[in-house]
């Protein structure tokens, strides 16, 4: 499934994560800084679960997708979808998703949501 076909989604904001990160780097909070903090925080939370903390393994990616985007991606209904997403994201072919590759996913989702709301 190409990333641009994922569709729009809704996620819950974990306020404590964003505030903790923003405060730890001495930033005053704005909407964009909060959004960036959340993106970094989500990656950091899942990448630290096993192995290399600077990448997402297949299992970590699956956990992230199910927990954060499960309602939008229906990952639990189609287990091969995780492999397809990993294949689409893994530009360097190492079987892991690094932060840059993760941001490609986030960017594709943001573009999909933007296009959805432009058509509404």
N, CA, C and O atoms as CSV, one atom per row, in Angstrom:
chain,resi,resn,atom,element,x,y,z
A,1,UNK,N,N,0.841,-1.178,0.000
A,1,UNK,CA,C,0.000,0.000,0.000
A,1,UNK,C,C,0.886,1.240,0.000
A,1,UNK,O,O,1.637,1.451,0.952
A,2,UNK,N,N,0.818,2.057,-1.033
A,2,UNK,CA,C,1.612,3.283,-1.062
A,2,UNK,C,C,1.220,4.199,0.097
A,2,UNK,O,O,0.052,4.246,0.482
A,3,UNK,N,N,2.171,4.909,0.640
A,3,UNK,CA,C,1.902,5.753,1.790
A,3,UNK,C,C,0.877,6.828,1.500
A,3,UNK,O,O,0.158,7.241,2.410
A,4,UNK,N,N,0.783,7.300,0.260
A,4,UNK,CA,C,-0.165,8.363,-0.034
A,4,UNK,C,C,-1.612,7.871,-0.052
A,4,UNK,O,O,-2.527,8.688,-0.157
A,5,UNK,N,N,-1.843,6.567,0.047
A,5,UNK,CA,C,-3.196,6.014,0.060
A,5,UNK,C,C,-3.714,5.736,1.464
A,5,UNK,O,O,-4.764,5.109,1.606
A,6,UNK,N,N,-3.027,6.171,2.490
A,6,UNK,CA,C,-3.407,5.828,3.859
A,6,UNK,C,C,-4.667,6.557,4.301
A,6,UNK,O,O,-5.453,5.990,5.060
A,7,UNK,N,N,-4.889,7.771,3.865
A,7,UNK,CA,C,-6.079,8.507,4.263
A,7,UNK,C,C,-5.836,9.330,5.512
A,7,UNK,O,O,-4.769,9.264,6.121
A,8,UNK,N,N,-6.841,10.106,5.885
A,8,UNK,CA,C,-6.705,10.976,7.044
A,8,UNK,C,C,-6.924,10.182,8.329
A,8,UNK,O,O,-7.545,9.119,8.320
A,9,UNK,N,N,-6.417,10.703,9.406
A,9,UNK,CA,C,-6.495,9.997,10.673
A,9,UNK,C,C,-6.620,10.978,11.814
A,9,UNK,O,O,-6.351,12.171,11.667
A,10,UNK,N,N,-7.027,10.461,12.942
A,10,UNK,CA,C,-7.050,11.284,14.146
A,10,UNK,C,C,-6.265,10.558,15.226
A,10,UNK,O,O,-6.391,9.345,15.389
A,11,UNK,N,N,-5.459,11.307,15.958
A,11,UNK,CA,C,-4.679,10.708,17.042
A,11,UNK,C,C,-4.848,11.544,18.293
A,11,UNK,O,O,-5.183,12.726,18.217
A,12,UNK,N,N,-4.623,10.952,19.414
A,12,UNK,CA,C,-4.693,11.687,20.675
A,12,UNK,C,C,-3.332,12.291,20.982
A,12,UNK,O,O,-2.296,11.714,20.651
A,13,UNK,N,N,-3.342,13.432,21.604
A,13,UNK,CA,C,-2.112,14.132,21.966
A,13,UNK,C,C,-1.748,13.763,23.397
A,13,UNK,O,O,-2.573,13.852,24.307
A,14,UNK,N,N,-0.514,13.354,23.577
A,14,UNK,CA,C,-0.036,13.043,24.925
A,14,UNK,C,C,0.665,14.272,25.478
A,14,UNK,O,O,1.854,14.486,25.241
A,15,UNK,N,N,-0.082,15.070,26.211
A,15,UNK,CA,C,0.392,16.361,26.694
A,15,UNK,C,C,1.668,16.243,27.521
A,15,UNK,O,O,2.575,17.062,27.375
A,16,UNK,N,N,1.748,15.238,28.383
A,16,UNK,CA,C,2.924,15.117,29.253
A,16,UNK,C,C,4.197,14.904,28.449
A,16,UNK,O,O,5.255,15.402,28.835
A,17,UNK,N,N,4.121,14.178,27.341
A,17,UNK,CA,C,5.302,13.926,26.516
A,17,UNK,C,C,5.811,15.219,25.902
A,17,UNK,O,O,7.004,15.515,25.961
A,18,UNK,N,N,4.902,15.988,25.312
A,18,UNK,CA,C,5.315,17.222,24.656
A,18,UNK,C,C,5.899,18.202,25.668
A,18,UNK,O,O,6.937,18.806,25.402
A,19,UNK,N,N,5.266,18.371,26.806
A,19,UNK,CA,C,5.755,19.322,27.795
A,19,UNK,C,C,7.111,18.892,28.341
A,19,UNK,O,O,8.003,19.720,28.525
A,20,UNK,N,N,7.261,17.610,28.595
A,20,UNK,CA,C,8.524,17.093,29.122
A,20,UNK,C,C,9.661,17.392,28.146
A,20,UNK,O,O,10.723,17.855,28.562
A,21,UNK,N,N,9.453,17.134,26.855
A,21,UNK,CA,C,10.501,17.362,25.867
A,21,UNK,C,C,10.768,18.851,25.683
A,21,UNK,O,O,11.924,19.275,25.667
A,22,UNK,N,N,9.720,19.642,25.545
A,22,UNK,CA,C,9.888,21.084,25.350
A,22,UNK,C,C,10.621,21.694,26.536
A,22,UNK,O,O,11.547,22.486,26.357
A,23,UNK,N,N,10.214,21.330,27.740
A,23,UNK,CA,C,10.871,21.868,28.932
A,23,UNK,C,C,12.319,21.411,29.035
A,23,UNK,O,O,13.177,22.167,29.491
A,24,UNK,N,N,12.599,20.176,28.613
A,24,UNK,CA,C,13.960,19.654,28.744
A,24,UNK,C,C,14.948,20.361,27.829
A,24,UNK,O,O,16.145,20.380,28.113
A,25,UNK,N,N,14.465,20.945,26.731
A,25,UNK,CA,C,15.382,21.659,25.836
A,25,UNK,C,C,15.213,23.173,25.939
A,25,UNK,O,O,15.778,23.925,25.145
A,26,UNK,N,N,14.427,23.615,26.929
A,26,UNK,CA,C,14.313,25.037,27.207
A,26,UNK,C,C,13.536,25.829,26.174
A,26,UNK,O,O,13.793,27.019,25.996
A,27,UNK,N,N,12.598,25.203,25.493
A,27,UNK,CA,C,11.806,25.900,24.478
A,27,UNK,C,C,10.506,26.411,25.082
A,27,UNK,O,O,9.902,25.745,25.923
A,28,UNK,N,N,10.076,27.591,24.654
A,28,UNK,CA,C,8.723,28.013,24.991
A,28,UNK,C,C,7.789,27.311,24.016
A,28,UNK,O,O,8.175,27.026,22.882
A,29,UNK,N,N,6.586,27.035,24.442
A,29,UNK,CA,C,5.675,26.222,23.649
A,29,UNK,C,C,4.925,27.045,22.602
A,29,UNK,O,O,4.342,28.084,22.913
A,30,UNK,N,N,4.949,26.571,21.372
A,30,UNK,CA,C,4.088,27.059,20.299
A,30,UNK,C,C,3.472,25.816,19.673
A,30,UNK,O,O,3.906,24.700,19.961
A,31,UNK,N,N,2.482,25.990,18.833
A,31,UNK,CA,C,1.845,24.825,18.223
A,31,UNK,C,C,2.835,23.999,17.405
A,31,UNK,O,O,2.826,22.771,17.487
A,32,UNK,N,N,3.680,24.648,16.625
A,32,UNK,CA,C,4.634,23.912,15.797
A,32,UNK,C,C,5.696,23.221,16.655
A,32,UNK,O,O,6.044,22.069,16.397
A,33,UNK,N,N,6.207,23.908,17.663
A,33,UNK,CA,C,7.187,23.288,18.555
A,33,UNK,C,C,6.575,22.091,19.278
A,33,UNK,O,O,7.232,21.067,19.466
A,34,UNK,N,N,5.323,22.228,19.677
A,34,UNK,CA,C,4.626,21.122,20.327
A,34,UNK,C,C,4.481,19.945,19.375
A,34,UNK,O,O,4.707,18.799,19.765
A,35,UNK,N,N,4.107,20.219,18.128
A,35,UNK,CA,C,3.956,19.150,17.133
A,35,UNK,C,C,5.287,18.439,16.897
A,35,UNK,O,O,5.333,17.210,16.842
A,36,UNK,N,N,6.360,19.199,16.757
A,36,UNK,CA,C,7.684,18.606,16.552
A,36,UNK,C,C,8.070,17.761,17.760
A,36,UNK,O,O,8.583,16.651,17.614
A,37,UNK,N,N,7.823,18.286,18.936
A,37,UNK,CA,C,8.126,17.556,20.158
A,37,UNK,C,C,7.369,16.238,20.220
A,37,UNK,O,O,7.931,15.218,20.619
A,38,UNK,N,N,6.112,16.249,19.834
A,38,UNK,CA,C,5.315,15.024,19.827
A,38,UNK,C,C,5.869,14.009,18.836
A,38,UNK,O,O,5.953,12.821,19.151
A,39,UNK,N,N,6.247,14.459,17.648
A,39,UNK,CA,C,6.795,13.548,16.636
A,39,UNK,C,C,8.080,12.892,17.128
A,39,UNK,O,O,8.268,11.685,16.977
A,40,UNK,N,N,8.958,13.692,17.714
A,40,UNK,CA,C,10.207,13.156,18.253
A,40,UNK,C,C,9.911,12.220,19.424
A,40,UNK,O,O,10.507,11.148,19.533
A,41,UNK,N,N,9.003,12.623,20.289
A,41,UNK,CA,C,8.661,11.822,21.458
A,41,UNK,C,C,8.080,10.466,21.112
A,41,UNK,O,O,8.413,9.466,21.748
A,42,UNK,N,N,7.209,10.421,20.105
A,42,UNK,CA,C,6.617,9.145,19.691
A,42,UNK,C,C,7.702,8.220,19.153
A,42,UNK,O,O,7.761,7.050,19.531
A,43,UNK,N,N,8.558,8.730,18.277
A,43,UNK,CA,C,9.650,7.910,17.750
A,43,UNK,C,C,10.524,7.398,18.891
A,43,UNK,O,O,10.851,6.213,18.951
A,44,UNK,N,N,10.893,8.288,19.780
A,44,UNK,CA,C,11.768,7.943,20.901
A,44,UNK,C,C,11.142,6.872,21.792
A,44,UNK,O,O,11.828,5.944,22.221
A,45,UNK,N,N,9.866,6.995,22.068
A,45,UNK,CA,C,9.164,6.026,22.918
A,45,UNK,C,C,9.229,4.620,22.345
A,45,UNK,O,O,9.524,3.670,23.069
A,46,UNK,N,N,8.958,4.478,21.058
A,46,UNK,CA,C,8.907,3.149,20.448
A,46,UNK,C,C,10.290,2.611,20.081
A,46,UNK,O,O,10.510,1.402,20.142
A,47,UNK,N,N,11.217,3.478,19.706
A,47,UNK,CA,C,12.543,3.002,19.286
A,47,UNK,C,C,13.370,2.470,20.454
A,47,UNK,O,O,14.331,1.731,20.244
A,48,UNK,N,N,13.015,2.829,21.648
A,48,UNK,CA,C,13.767,2.386,22.832
A,48,UNK,C,C,13.295,1.047,23.377
A,48,UNK,O,O,13.859,0.551,24.352
A,49,UNK,N,N,12.279,0.454,22.775
A,49,UNK,CA,C,11.712,-0.780,23.321
A,49,UNK,C,C,12.640,-1.982,23.176
A,49,UNK,O,O,12.645,-2.858,24.041
A,50,UNK,N,N,13.417,-2.042,22.112
A,50,UNK,CA,C,14.336,-3.174,21.923
A,50,UNK,C,C,15.474,-2.759,21.002
A,50,UNK,O,O,15.298,-1.883,20.155
A,51,UNK,N,N,16.616,-3.366,21.154
A,51,UNK,CA,C,17.741,-3.155,20.240
A,51,UNK,C,C,18.223,-1.724,20.147
A,51,UNK,O,O,18.344,-1.024,21.152
A,52,UNK,N,N,18.495,-1.302,18.923
A,52,UNK,CA,C,19.043,0.015,18.610
A,52,UNK,C,C,18.004,1.100,18.898
A,52,UNK,O,O,16.932,1.111,18.294
A,53,UNK,N,N,18.319,2.002,19.813
A,53,UNK,CA,C,17.356,3.040,20.195
A,53,UNK,C,C,17.259,4.170,19.180
A,53,UNK,O,O,16.466,5.094,19.365
A,54,UNK,N,N,18.052,4.115,18.110
A,54,UNK,CA,C,17.966,5.159,17.082
A,54,UNK,C,C,17.171,4.696,15.863
A,54,UNK,O,O,17.044,5.430,14.884
A,55,UNK,N,N,16.635,3.471,15.926
A,55,UNK,CA,C,15.814,2.958,14.823
A,55,UNK,C,C,14.623,2.190,15.379
A,55,UNK,O,O,14.604,1.785,16.541
A,56,UNK,N,N,13.631,2.004,14.517
A,56,UNK,CA,C,12.479,1.168,14.837
A,56,UNK,C,C,12.665,-0.182,14.163
A,56,UNK,O,O,12.855,-0.258,12.949
A,57,UNK,N,N,12.610,-1.243,14.951
A,57,UNK,CA,C,12.616,-2.594,14.378
A,57,UNK,C,C,11.234,-2.861,13.785
A,57,UNK,O,O,10.327,-2.040,13.925
A,58,UNK,N,N,11.072,-4.003,13.126
A,58,UNK,CA,C,9.763,-4.364,12.586
A,58,UNK,C,C,8.723,-4.404,13.708
A,58,UNK,O,O,7.616,-3.889,13.553
A,59,UNK,N,N,9.082,-5.018,14.834
A,59,UNK,CA,C,8.149,-5.117,15.966
A,59,UNK,C,C,7.831,-3.739,16.539
A,59,UNK,O,O,6.673,-3.449,16.839
A,60,UNK,N,N,8.838,-2.893,16.693
A,60,UNK,CA,C,8.609,-1.543,17.214
A,60,UNK,C,C,7.732,-0.740,16.259
A,60,UNK,O,O,6.849,-0.004,16.698
A,61,UNK,N,N,7.973,-0.878,14.952
A,61,UNK,CA,C,7.146,-0.196,13.964
A,61,UNK,C,C,5.708,-0.689,14.055
A,61,UNK,O,O,4.771,0.109,14.022
A,62,UNK,N,N,5.533,-2.002,14.170
A,62,UNK,CA,C,4.186,-2.570,14.294
A,62,UNK,C,C,3.490,-2.028,15.541
A,62,UNK,O,O,2.323,-1.641,15.480
A,63,UNK,N,N,4.199,-1.997,16.670
A,63,UNK,CA,C,3.620,-1.461,17.906
A,63,UNK,C,C,3.215,-0.001,17.733
A,63,UNK,O,O,2.130,0.402,18.152
A,64,UNK,N,N,4.091,0.789,17.116
A,64,UNK,CA,C,3.798,2.201,16.881
A,64,UNK,C,C,2.562,2.347,15.998
A,64,UNK,O,O,1.655,3.115,16.318
A,65,UNK,N,N,2.525,1.614,14.894
A,65,UNK,CA,C,1.398,1.717,13.968
A,65,UNK,C,C,0.093,1.294,14.631
A,65,UNK,O,O,-0.934,1.949,14.452
A,66,UNK,N,N,0.126,0.207,15.394
A,66,UNK,CA,C,-1.092,-0.271,16.048
A,66,UNK,C,C,-1.562,0.688,17.131
A,66,UNK,O,O,-2.755,0.976,17.230
A,67,UNK,N,N,-0.643,1.179,17.936
A,67,UNK,CA,C,-1.017,2.048,19.054
A,67,UNK,C,C,-1.372,3.460,18.620
A,67,UNK,O,O,-2.331,4.045,19.123
A,68,UNK,N,N,-0.608,4.006,17.692
A,68,UNK,CA,C,-0.772,5.407,17.313
A,68,UNK,C,C,-1.681,5.616,16.105
A,68,UNK,O,O,-2.335,6.653,15.996
A,69,UNK,N,N,-1.727,4.638,15.197
A,69,UNK,CA,C,-2.463,4.816,13.940
A,69,UNK,C,C,-3.396,3.658,13.619
A,69,UNK,O,O,-3.927,3.576,12.512
A,70,UNK,N,N,-3.596,2.774,14.569
A,70,UNK,CA,C,-4.366,1.556,14.316
A,70,UNK,C,C,-5.727,1.785,13.711
A,70,UNK,O,O,-6.140,1.042,12.821
A,71,UNK,N,N,-6.439,2.808,14.177
A,71,UNK,CA,C,-7.764,3.071,13.639
A,71,UNK,C,C,-7.714,3.526,12.185
A,71,UNK,O,O,-8.652,3.270,11.430
A,72,UNK,N,N,-6.655,4.183,11.787
A,72,UNK,CA,C,-6.539,4.685,10.418
A,72,UNK,C,C,-5.967,3.645,9.466
A,72,UNK,O,O,-6.312,3.633,8.284
A,73,UNK,N,N,-5.103,2.777,9.961
A,73,UNK,CA,C,-4.408,1.835,9.088
A,73,UNK,C,C,-4.962,0.422,9.132
A,73,UNK,O,O,-4.669,-0.376,8.242
A,74,UNK,N,N,-5.746,0.095,10.131
A,74,UNK,CA,C,-6.283,-1.258,10.301
A,74,UNK,C,C,-5.168,-2.305,10.234
A,74,UNK,O,O,-5.322,-3.345,9.594
A,75,UNK,N,N,-4.056,-2.024,10.893
A,75,UNK,CA,C,-2.887,-2.904,10.874
A,75,UNK,C,C,-3.224,-4.280,11.441
A,75,UNK,O,O,-2.722,-5.293,10.955
A,76,UNK,N,N,-4.062,-4.318,12.455
A,76,UNK,CA,C,-4.370,-5.601,13.087
A,76,UNK,C,C,-5.156,-6.520,12.161
A,76,UNK,O,O,-5.113,-7.739,12.331
A,77,UNK,N,N,-5.862,-5.975,11.198
A,77,UNK,CA,C,-6.651,-6.794,10.274
A,77,UNK,C,C,-5.808,-7.378,9.148
A,77,UNK,O,O,-6.189,-8.380,8.543
A,78,UNK,N,N,-4.682,-6.766,8.867
A,78,UNK,CA,C,-3.842,-7.212,7.767
A,78,UNK,C,C,-2.374,-7.184,8.203
A,78,UNK,O,O,-1.691,-6.175,8.025
A,79,UNK,N,N,-1.893,-8.288,8.773
A,79,UNK,CA,C,-0.515,-8.316,9.281
A,79,UNK,C,C,0.547,-8.003,8.226
A,79,UNK,O,O,1.603,-7.470,8.568
A,80,UNK,N,N,0.298,-8.315,6.971
A,80,UNK,CA,C,1.297,-8.037,5.934
A,80,UNK,C,C,1.431,-6.543,5.664
A,80,UNK,O,O,2.393,-6.114,5.027
A,81,UNK,N,N,0.480,-5.750,6.139
A,81,UNK,CA,C,0.554,-4.310,5.922
A,81,UNK,C,C,1.782,-3.714,6.611
A,81,UNK,O,O,2.389,-2.782,6.083
A,82,UNK,N,N,2.151,-4.230,7.768
A,82,UNK,CA,C,3.357,-3.743,8.454
A,82,UNK,C,C,4.581,-3.988,7.580
A,82,UNK,O,O,5.432,-3.109,7.441
A,83,UNK,N,N,4.672,-5.181,6.990
A,83,UNK,CA,C,5.801,-5.486,6.103
A,83,UNK,C,C,5.808,-4.570,4.886
A,83,UNK,O,O,6.869,-4.126,4.448
A,84,UNK,N,N,4.628,-4.284,4.339
A,84,UNK,CA,C,4.543,-3.388,3.180
A,84,UNK,C,C,4.983,-1.975,3.542
A,84,UNK,O,O,5.706,-1.331,2.781
A,85,UNK,N,N,4.550,-1.495,4.698
A,85,UNK,CA,C,4.940,-0.155,5.137
A,85,UNK,C,C,6.440,-0.108,5.405
A,85,UNK,O,O,7.116,0.841,5.010
A,86,UNK,N,N,6.961,-1.142,6.081
A,86,UNK,CA,C,8.408,-1.203,6.341
A,86,UNK,C,C,9.182,-1.196,5.028
A,86,UNK,O,O,10.183,-0.491,4.900
A,87,UNK,N,N,8.729,-1.967,4.068
A,87,UNK,CA,C,9.405,-2.016,2.764
A,87,UNK,C,C,9.384,-0.642,2.090
A,87,UNK,O,O,10.390,-0.215,1.523
A,88,UNK,N,N,8.238,0.052,2.150
A,88,UNK,CA,C,8.130,1.388,1.559
A,88,UNK,C,C,9.038,2.403,2.252
A,88,UNK,O,O,9.586,3.294,1.602
A,89,UNK,N,N,9.196,2.269,3.561
A,89,UNK,CA,C,9.958,3.256,4.337
A,89,UNK,C,C,11.454,2.993,4.378
A,89,UNK,O,O,12.240,3.929,4.519
A,90,UNK,N,N,11.854,1.752,4.260
A,90,UNK,CA,C,13.246,1.350,4.487
A,90,UNK,C,C,14.123,1.642,3.270
A,90,UNK,O,O,14.493,0.736,2.523
A,91,UNK,N,N,14.445,2.914,3.085
A,91,UNK,CA,C,15.196,3.347,1.907
A,91,UNK,C,C,16.600,2.766,1.845
A,91,UNK,O,O,17.106,2.497,0.755
A,92,UNK,N,N,17.241,2.565,2.994
A,92,UNK,CA,C,18.614,2.059,2.980
A,92,UNK,C,C,18.688,0.536,3.085
A,92,UNK,O,O,19.783,-0.027,3.086
A,93,UNK,N,N,17.544,-0.135,3.173
A,93,UNK,CA,C,17.494,-1.591,3.122
A,93,UNK,C,C,18.058,-2.323,4.325
A,93,UNK,O,O,18.451,-3.484,4.211
A,94,UNK,N,N,18.107,-1.658,5.491
A,94,UNK,CA,C,18.678,-2.312,6.671
A,94,UNK,C,C,17.649,-3.056,7.522
A,94,UNK,O,O,17.998,-3.614,8.563
A,95,UNK,N,N,16.391,-3.070,7.093
A,95,UNK,CA,C,15.351,-3.770,7.848
A,95,UNK,C,C,14.866,-3.013,9.069
A,95,UNK,O,O,14.126,-3.562,9.886
A,96,UNK,N,N,15.272,-1.765,9.205
A,96,UNK,CA,C,14.890,-0.898,10.319
A,96,UNK,C,C,14.362,0.415,9.750
A,96,UNK,O,O,14.587,0.730,8.581
A,97,UNK,N,N,13.664,1.170,10.577
A,97,UNK,CA,C,13.198,2.499,10.184
A,97,UNK,C,C,13.910,3.515,11.065
A,97,UNK,O,O,13.700,3.555,12.277
A,98,UNK,N,N,14.760,4.340,10.440
A,98,UNK,CA,C,15.441,5.378,11.215
A,98,UNK,C,C,14.544,6.618,11.280
A,98,UNK,O,O,13.448,6.625,10.720
A,99,UNK,N,N,15.011,7.656,11.959
A,99,UNK,CA,C,14.166,8.834,12.164
A,99,UNK,C,C,13.796,9.502,10.843
A,99,UNK,O,O,12.658,9.942,10.678
A,100,UNK,N,N,14.721,9.586,9.913
A,100,UNK,CA,C,14.424,10.191,8.611
A,100,UNK,C,C,13.345,9.401,7.885
A,100,UNK,O,O,12.429,9.986,7.307
A,101,UNK,N,N,13.446,8.094,7.909
A,101,UNK,CA,C,12.446,7.243,7.253
A,101,UNK,C,C,11.091,7.361,7.957
A,101,UNK,O,O,10.050,7.365,7.299
A,102,UNK,N,N,11.099,7.455,9.267
A,102,UNK,CA,C,9.877,7.680,10.052
A,102,UNK,C,C,9.224,8.993,9.644
A,102,UNK,O,O,8.003,9.069,9.514
A,103,UNK,N,N,10.035,10.025,9.442
A,103,UNK,CA,C,9.484,11.329,9.054
A,103,UNK,C,C,8.863,11.286,7.664
A,103,UNK,O,O,7.958,12.071,7.379
A,104,UNK,N,N,9.319,10.397,6.794
A,104,UNK,CA,C,8.672,10.210,5.492
A,104,UNK,C,C,7.243,9.721,5.709
A,104,UNK,O,O,6.317,10.198,5.053
A,105,UNK,N,N,7.060,8.773,6.625
A,105,UNK,CA,C,5.721,8.287,6.960
A,105,UNK,C,C,4.861,9.422,7.505
A,105,UNK,O,O,3.727,9.614,7.066
A,106,UNK,N,N,5.398,10.168,8.454
A,106,UNK,CA,C,4.655,11.269,9.060
A,106,UNK,C,C,4.296,12.317,8.002
A,106,UNK,O,O,3.173,12.822,7.978
A,107,UNK,N,N,5.247,12.635,7.136
A,107,UNK,CA,C,4.983,13.603,6.070
A,107,UNK,C,C,3.906,13.128,5.117
A,107,UNK,O,O,3.049,13.912,4.710
A,108,UNK,N,N,3.939,11.852,4.756
A,108,UNK,CA,C,2.919,11.297,3.861
A,108,UNK,C,C,1.544,11.344,4.515
A,108,UNK,O,O,0.551,11.653,3.857
A,109,UNK,N,N,1.484,11.040,5.803
A,109,UNK,CA,C,0.211,11.109,6.520
A,109,UNK,C,C,-0.302,12.543,6.593
A,109,UNK,O,O,-1.494,12.788,6.406
A,110,UNK,N,N,0.591,13.484,6.864
A,110,UNK,CA,C,0.202,14.892,6.930
A,110,UNK,C,C,-0.306,15.379,5.575
A,110,UNK,O,O,-1.303,16.098,5.508
A,111,UNK,N,N,0.373,14.992,4.499
A,111,UNK,CA,C,-0.077,15.387,3.156
A,111,UNK,C,C,-1.434,14.777,2.844
A,111,UNK,O,O,-2.286,15.432,2.245
A,112,UNK,N,N,-1.638,13.536,3.242
A,112,UNK,CA,C,-2.907,12.870,3.012
A,112,UNK,C,C,-4.035,13.589,3.747
A,112,UNK,O,O,-5.111,13.806,3.189
A,113,UNK,N,N,-3.784,13.956,4.997
A,113,UNK,CA,C,-4.790,14.698,5.762
A,113,UNK,C,C,-5.058,16.062,5.140
A,113,UNK,O,O,-6.210,16.485,5.041
A,114,UNK,N,N,-4.013,16.742,4.726
A,114,UNK,CA,C,-4.167,18.053,4.098
A,114,UNK,C,C,-5.031,17.947,2.847
A,114,UNK,O,O,-5.956,18.736,2.657
A,115,UNK,N,N,-4.728,16.972,1.997
A,115,UNK,CA,C,-5.505,16.778,0.771
A,115,UNK,C,C,-6.953,16.429,1.085
A,115,UNK,O,O,-7.864,16.910,0.412
A,116,UNK,N,N,-7.175,15.603,2.095
A,116,UNK,CA,C,-8.524,15.223,2.495
A,116,UNK,C,C,-9.327,16.456,2.893
A,116,UNK,O,O,-10.468,16.621,2.462
A,117,UNK,N,N,-8.733,17.326,3.720
A,117,UNK,CA,C,-9.459,18.500,4.191
A,117,UNK,C,C,-9.610,19.560,3.105
A,117,UNK,O,O,-10.546,20.357,3.162
A,118,UNK,N,N,-8.727,19.591,2.129
A,118,UNK,CA,C,-8.872,20.515,1.006
A,118,UNK,C,C,-10.059,20.130,0.131
A,118,UNK,O,O,-10.709,20.991,-0.463
A,119,UNK,N,N,-10.335,18.835,0.055
A,119,UNK,CA,C,-11.449,18.348,-0.761
A,119,UNK,C,C,-12.786,18.476,-0.043
A,119,UNK,O,O,-13.837,18.453,-0.684
A,120,UNK,N,N,-12.757,18.608,1.265
A,120,UNK,CA,C,-13.999,18.664,2.061
A,120,UNK,C,C,-14.675,20.005,1.959
A,120,UNK,O,O,-15.725,20.215,2.566
